[in-house]
Amino acid sequence: MGQILAIDYGKARCGLAVTDDMRIIASALKTVETKFLMEFLKKYFNENKVEDIVVGLPTDLKGNLSEVETDILKFIESFKIEFPNIQVHRLDERFTSKMASFFISQSGKSKKQRQEKGLIDKVSATIILQNFLEQRTR
């Protein structure tokens, strides 16, 4: 069995999280500038067995898609061409940034650590992945 990788896609940065090979635990991986995402994924997939990715679906409280969805769809289209054997899943990412901010504030990290721009993105990706894993076990 291979890993599942989650992407919290943003215009400037993308937070990434992965499972272990048994697909039990979701862990924050890294934050990557969006313009370097595909390059990072190529390298990561060469070094690790990834069978699925989960990309956050950005919606508001009314269920309307965020404007970044257009960029996400372009990314997914390119991804499927580059990695045709890796299945792409989507998962509603509502509230993940707020949850990530809360968890970070409760973690005991210093103010400087909490202000690291990519930290919320990594934690958000981890929440997306954990939610995906929980939905699969139901």
MIPAKE-598184 format. One record per residue (C-alpha): residue number from 1; x negated, y, z. Coordinates in nm, 2 decimals, always signed. Layout:
N
R num     px     py     pz
R NUM      X      Y      Z
...
// end
This chain:
138
R num     px     py     pz
R   1  +0.00  +0.00  +0.00
R   2  -0.12  +0.35  -0.08
R   3  -0.09  +0.68  +0.09
R   4  +0.19  +0.94  +0.04
R   5  +0.08  +1.30  +0.00
R   6  +0.30  +1.59  +0.08
R   7  +0.27  +1.94  -0.07
R   8  +0.41  +2.26  +0.08
R   9  +0.37  +2.45  -0.25
R  10  +0.32  +2.83  -0.24
R  11  +0.23  +3.10  -0.49
R  12  -0.11  +3.16  -0.32
R  13  -0.17  +2.85  -0.11
R  14  -0.05  +2.49  -0.08
R  15  -0.05  +2.30  +0.24
R  16  -0.13  +1.93  +0.21
R  17  -0.06  +1.63  +0.44
R  18  -0.11  +1.26  +0.39
R  19  +0.00  +0.93  +0.55
R  20  -0.23  +0.66  +0.66
R  21  -0.25  +0.36  +0.42
R  22  +0.03  +0.19  +0.61
R  23  +0.25  +0.49  +0.57
R  24  +0.32  +0.52  +0.94
R  25  +0.16  +0.85  +1.05
R  26  +0.17  +1.19  +0.87
R  27  -0.14  +1.40  +0.92
R  28  -0.23  +1.75  +0.81
R  29  -0.50  +1.73  +0.54
R  30  -0.60  +2.07  +0.40
R  31  -0.48  +2.40  +0.26
R  32  -0.58  +2.46  -0.10
R  33  -0.55  +2.77  -0.31
R  34  -0.27  +2.70  -0.56
R  35  -0.50  +2.77  -0.86
R  36  -0.73  +2.49  -0.74
R  37  -0.45  +2.24  -0.65
R  38  -0.47  +2.02  -0.95
R  39  -0.85  +2.01  -0.94
R  40  -0.84  +1.91  -0.57
R  41  -0.58  +1.64  -0.63
R  42  -0.78  +1.48  -0.91
R  43  -1.08  +1.45  -0.68
R  44  -0.87  +1.33  -0.38
R  45  -0.69  +1.06  -0.60
R  46  -1.02  +0.93  -0.72
R  47  -1.13  +0.88  -0.36
R  48  -0.80  +0.76  -0.21
R  49  -0.52  +0.54  -0.31
R  50  -0.21  +0.76  -0.34
R  51  +0.11  +0.61  -0.47
R  52  +0.37  +0.89  -0.41
R  53  +0.38  +1.26  -0.35
R  54  +0.65  +1.46  -0.18
R  55  +0.69  +1.82  -0.29
R  56  +0.90  +2.06  -0.07
R  57  +1.22  +2.19  -0.22
R  58  +1.25  +2.55  -0.11
R  59  +1.61  +2.65  -0.04
R  60  +1.77  +2.92  +0.16
R  61  +2.05  +2.87  +0.42
R  62  +2.31  +2.88  +0.14
R  63  +2.13  +2.61  -0.06
R  64  +2.00  +2.85  -0.33
R  65  +1.66  +2.78  -0.47
R  66  +1.37  +3.01  -0.39
R  67  +1.19  +3.19  -0.67
R  68  +0.88  +2.98  -0.63
R  69  +1.08  +2.68  -0.75
R  70  +1.01  +2.78  -1.11
R  71  +0.63  +2.75  -1.04
R  72  +0.69  +2.42  -0.86
R  73  +0.88  +2.27  -1.16
R  74  +0.59  +2.37  -1.39
R  75  +0.34  +2.21  -1.14
R  76  +0.55  +1.89  -1.13
R  77  +0.56  +1.87  -1.51
R  78  +0.18  +1.90  -1.53
R  79  +0.14  +1.66  -1.24
R  80  +0.35  +1.39  -1.42
R  81  +0.14  +1.43  -1.73
R  82  -0.19  +1.40  -1.54
R  83  -0.08  +1.13  -1.30
R  84  +0.20  +0.93  -1.47
R  85  +0.17  +0.64  -1.22
R  86  +0.23  +0.85  -0.91
R  87  +0.60  +0.89  -0.82
R  88  +0.71  +1.24  -0.73
R  89  +0.98  +1.30  -0.46
R  90  +1.14  +1.62  -0.35
R  91  +1.26  +1.70  +0.00
R  92  +1.44  +2.01  +0.14
R  93  +1.18  +2.21  +0.32
R  94  +1.42  +2.45  +0.50
R  95  +1.29  +2.57  +0.84
R  96  +0.96  +2.39  +0.81
R  97  +0.76  +2.72  +0.83
R  98  +0.96  +2.82  +1.13
R  99  +0.91  +2.48  +1.29
R 100  +0.54  +2.49  +1.21
R 101  +0.50  +2.83  +1.37
R 102  +0.67  +2.71  +1.68
R 103  +0.46  +2.40  +1.71
R 104  +0.14  +2.59  +1.65
R 105  +0.24  +2.85  +1.92
R 106  +0.30  +2.56  +2.16
R 107  -0.02  +2.38  +2.08
R 108  -0.25  +2.59  +2.29
R 109  -0.45  +2.72  +2.00
R 110  -0.61  +3.06  +2.04
R 111  -0.45  +3.37  +1.88
R 112  -0.73  +3.37  +1.62
R 113  -0.66  +3.00  +1.53
R 114  -0.29  +3.06  +1.51
R 115  -0.34  +3.35  +1.26
R 116  -0.53  +3.13  +1.02
R 117  -0.33  +3.17  +0.70
R 118  -0.34  +2.81  +0.59
R 119  -0.25  +2.65  +0.93
R 120  +0.12  +2.70  +0.89
R 121  +0.10  +2.56  +0.53
R 122  -0.07  +2.24  +0.65
R 123  +0.16  +2.20  +0.94
R 124  +0.46  +2.26  +0.72
R 125  +0.34  +1.99  +0.48
R 126  +0.30  +1.75  +0.77
R 127  +0.66  +1.82  +0.88
R 128  +0.79  +1.77  +0.52
R 129  +0.60  +1.43  +0.51
R 130  +0.72  +1.32  +0.85
R 131  +1.08  +1.40  +0.75
R 132  +1.03  +1.20  +0.43
R 133  +0.90  +0.90  +0.63
R 134  +1.19  +0.92  +0.87
R 135  +1.44  +0.93  +0.59
R 136  +1.29  +0.62  +0.43
R 137  +1.32  +0.42  +0.74
R 138  +1.69  +0.49  +0.79
// end
